[in-house]
Amino acid sequence: MTTLSARFTTVLLAVASLALLVCGIFNLAQQGYQLPSDGVSWLDSPEGVKAWTVTPSGAGYQAGIREGDRLKSINGKRVERALDAGRAVSQIGVWSRAVYDLDRRGQAFQTTVVITPETVPKGILGYLEIVGLLYLGIGAFILFRRWTAPKALHFYLFCLSSFVLYTFHYTGKLNLFDSTMYWLNVAATVLQPTLFLHFCLSFPEPGRRRPRTLAPLYGIAALLLAFHVVSLSGALVPMISALWLADRIEYLYLAACFLAGAVIVGRAYRRAKVPLLKQQLKWVTRGTFLAIVPFAALYALPYALGFVPTPWMTSSVFSLIFLPLTFGYAITHYRLMDVDIIFRRGIAYTLATAAIAGLYFALIALFADLFRNHLAITGHGGWILAIILTAVLFQPVVNWIQARLERVFNPGKYDYRATLLEFAREMTSELNVDRLLDEVAGRLAETLGVERVAAFLGSEGNDFRLVKSHGLTAPGPLDLSFLNPSRTELGKGYLFFDSVKKPLGVSPAAQATIEQLDLHYYLPFKLKDRTLGYLGLGKTHRGDFLSSEDVDWLHTICGYVSIALENAQLYRSLEQDALQYQTLKDFNENII
């Protein structure tokens, strides 16, 4: 993915996420709407419209309506389909009386029903909205911190669909916005488990692909969505029972996908060798099982078997929060991402999106006032202008906001880094290697707050030796064979050991050296294709790893140090040549 296309994708996702967040806020504001209800689910049958289920605490039950009763009319208006009954109740309104003409086993009777608001479990809906916001927050953190990572976009789409599934609720107002919320929720119901299972099939190996598995997986999701559309269109009669069947299949599919995903990730956890990856997979597996097993056993399976949801079945949704919580714990505790940096960048992207949107609408208002109706700024030309404006201004605005946020959140470290970058530029003129490495080790220890810093330089035979250290006790004999420049791990730009006590892929002697040095990061001093040495760093004084931003920044410092080392070596070589020349000259003069 090119930089331009990646930036466009990020901007598009940021705008879409902001739009969905705004829709979620409006949807939340509409939850106070009281949907009229008689407490009866009416079903089309060959004999007419019959009572399918009657809520014991509902108005219909209180008025004497029972399952199997046939509805003939409401307030004298004939009811021919179940939809007619729903429309009539909506038109009558809450706390109004309605006269129902019914038939029970051939006996006609009439009853008066007081239409009441439909019972909505607001506590559970509010809880699900919190779960949805957790998903959105975690997904945004990961996307905006590592949007170039292979699975970042996929995981964010999963989190975004989870946000829609748990936050968007149909109120029954039957307007365009309410219908949009309904269909987005239906789409998320089949898309969220599909994305999760796809993620589990390809995680943690980015290059792993299973096209024979993925094609049927997304095909099933498309068929489920199509069946739901056909059921609601009325093509399948009775429509209510068809919709109920669609809902049951969808929730069974959701539970099956999550359970299958948990099993797949569990197998990957047992096979993982890297300690950090093993811990990540452990928490993802546990969180998935904790979240989905109670929901599948208490809600999805009984609902699929035809049980009408009861309060004890609905209470199983409380387990769903374990999945985002365990993901969040893995992020903060096991370094899946750098939370503080992600937080600042998330704010920056949100503010940048809001600022550009505000600028665009301000321009619309300005041009509308200046040109009146002579320029259709809100038409196609206006949208083209918005796209161009966003593409040109978005990244500069984000960078500007991030710089200000860095000053606000961490002013001391920001000033230190600016000073150290200036120092790095100046030290290229330092020609004494000892003084150079002393300054570098001291400044890095002070700026980053790390306990241990070490510098290793190469010698003849491509071997390396420890030449400078800060915070290290006097080490004994060291096996530095693990600093081989040909190691594949250096493809990402540095060596990282999550556990210095159990480093993988090195000899026993090198393992002892890594544990003795207690350094987790080794960044090369590279100049073109030559590795001059390494900069080693440990954890911070608080026992934390460095952030990815710190590591990127250290790469810049190492580049300046590499130039300074090369200059120092050239100067020393010239100095030795000059000394030899002077010695030879003196010798010749003595002979003469």
C-alpha positions, 0 to 999 in steps of 0.5 A: 500500500502506497503512502498516498493510498494508506493516507486516503484509507486512514482519512476515509476510515476516520470520517466514517468512524466519526459519522458512525459515532455521531449516528450512535449519539443521535441513536442514544438520544432517541432511546427515550422514544416510547414505542406503543405496544399491546404486548402481543406478537401477531402472526399471519396464518391461513386462518387469519392474524393470530396471537403468536406470543403474549407477554404475561406482563403486557397490556394484551394479557391483562385484557384477556388475550391469549396465544392462538386468539384470532384478531379480526379488527382494532377500533372497528378497522379490519385487520388482514395482516400482522403488519396491519395490527402493528400499524394500528397500535402505532397510530393509536399511541401510548396510554390510549384505549383500543377495542379489539375484536377477536375469535377464540375457538369459534367464539367471538369476543371483544376486549379493551386494551390500554396501549402501553410503552414497550418494555425496554431493558434500558440497563442492558442497552446502556451496558451494551453501549459501553461495550461498543464504545470500548471496542471503538476505542481499542480499535481506534487506538490500534489503527491510528498507532499502527495503521501500516501493520498487516492486521491493523485495518482488519482488527479495526473493522472488527471493532467498528462492526462491534461498536455498531452491533452493540450501540445501534438500537432500533426504536420503532419510529419507522423513519429513515434514520431508524431504518438505517440504524436497524439495517446497520445493526443487522449487517453488523450481526453477521459481519462482526463474527465473520471478521473475528473468525477471519482475524483468528484464521490469519493471526498471528502469522500475517502471511497466512492465507486460507482462501478455501476457508474464507470464501465460504465464510463470507458467502455464508454471511452474505446468504444470512444477510440476503435471507434477512432482507427477503424475510423483511420484504414479506416474500416469505409468509408468515413474515414474523416467523421468517424474521424470527428464524433469521434472527435465531440463525444469525445469533447461532452463527455469531456464537459458532464463529466466536467459539471457532475463533477461540479454538483456533487462537488457542491452538496458536497459543499452544504452538507459540514459542515467543513469550510475548506472543504467547502472553498475547494469545493467552489473554485473547483466548481466555477473553473470547471463551469468557465472553462467548461461552456464557452467551452461547450457552444461556442465550444463543443456543436456547434462542436458536432452539425456539425459546423466547428470550427471558430475563435470565437469558438476556443477562448473559450479555454481561459476559460480552465485556470480557473480550474488549477488556482482555484485549485492552489488558493485553494492549496495556500490559503486554505491549500490543500497542503504546497506549499513551501515544495512541491516545494522543494520536487518536485525539489528534486525528479526531481534532483534525477531522473536526477542524477540517469538517468545520472549515469546509462548512464555514467555506460553504456558508461563506460562498453561499452568502457571497454568491447566493445561488450562482454557485452550487457549492453543495453539489458535486463540485462541493464534494470534490472540493471537500475531498481535495481540501481533506487530502491536502490539509489532513496530514499537516493539521494532524502533525501540527496538533500532535506537536501541540499535544506532545507539549501539553501531555509531556512538556519535559520530555518534548524539550529534552528530545528537541535538545537531544536532536540538536545535540545529535546534529552537533556531535557529528563534529566530535572526533574522539570516540570515547567522548562521543559515546560518553555523551551519547550514553549519558544524554540517552539515559537522562532523556529516556529515563533508562537504567542501562545504556551500552555501546558496542563497536566492531573489530576485525573479523566482524566481532563486537566488543563492549566499549562504553556503558552506563548503569551496568555492573562490571561484566565478565567475558561476553559472548556477543555472537547474537549481534551478527548483522545477518540476523533476520530479526534486524529486518525491522531495524533493531533487535528486541528481547522481551525476556532477557532470561529466556531469549530465543534463537541464540546459543547458551553462552549468548543467552547468559550474556543477554541476561547479564547485560539486561538490555532489551533493545539493540539498535545498529550503528549502520552506514550504508551496508556496514554495521559499525556497532550497536546501541543497547538499552534496557527498560526505564526506571519504572520498569517499562519498555520503550514506546515505538515512537521512542525506538523510531526516534532512536533510529534517527540518533543512531544515524547521527552517531554512525556518521560521527563514528565514521568521521572519528575513524577516518580522522584516527586513520589520517592521524596515524598516517600523519604520525607514521609519515612524521616518524619516517621523516624524522628517521630520514633526517637523522640518517642524513 
